[in-house]
Amino acid sequence: MGRRGWIVVAAVVVVAGALIAVAAHRPAGRPAAAAVARPAATAPSTGGDSPAATAPGGGACPPTVGQAPQGWDGPTHGPSRLRLGPGLTLRPTPANLAASRRGRPMVISGRVLRSGCAPVPGAAVRVWQTNGDGSYGPGQGTSEIQCCYVQGTMTTDAKGRYEFESVKPGNYSGTPHLHVVVRAPDSRGLETEVEFADDPFSGAGGGPVLHLVERGGRLRAVLDIVLG
């Protein structure tokens, strides 16, 4: 073999040795970048006039954690925007209206969506809760309780939107929460409990957790309900 041939062989040996050294120092168990699959992030909800949220790449909206509705008392339709107040077994007397206003003012807005992120117009959204004192109604703690100081039913508009004014619920038994029941026109439905991020025990049941932000003298949050 001539001088030039030996030079080529030596160069190949040097390069091979360098590649082996690099491979020896690569962290074990770490896959190549091309093999890492990153989950698609869901677009943040706005609760406003924007079109239905979609995940990048055409992904779906994850269904809200809950169960099938267990019952339905009172009206099945209402306006898309509502102030919660006395109802069901309570008449809107001055005393009951005053009790329904006790607490920090709160506004919750959102949409009802399909798992494919399409809005659901005409869905009934029923909400009931305690007032800021943690009371559902007169006689609480006895078999004679009357409910509720703070309740109401809305119907989503053409873009699946709803909104309600209320007060932040107080602690009755455990974590403060909202009861929410949704029924779509095709009879699909969901019942869930919505908790608040500022409570240290919120989220234990896997249901929705609201992050309230004060703006314009009211606590505000967005709650999108996704039917499976």
Secondary structure, 3 states (H helix, E strand, C coil): CCHHHHHHHHHHHHHHHHHHHHHHCCCCCCCCHHHCCCCCCCCCCCCCCCCCCCECCCECCCCCCCECCCCCCCCCCCCCEEECECCCCCCCCHHHHHHHCCCCEEEEEEEEEECCCCECCCCEEEEEECCCCCCCCCCCCCCCCCCCCEEEEEECCCCCEEEEEEECCCCCCCCCEEEEEEECCCCCEEEEEEEECCCCCCCCCCCCEECCEEECCEEEEECCEEEC
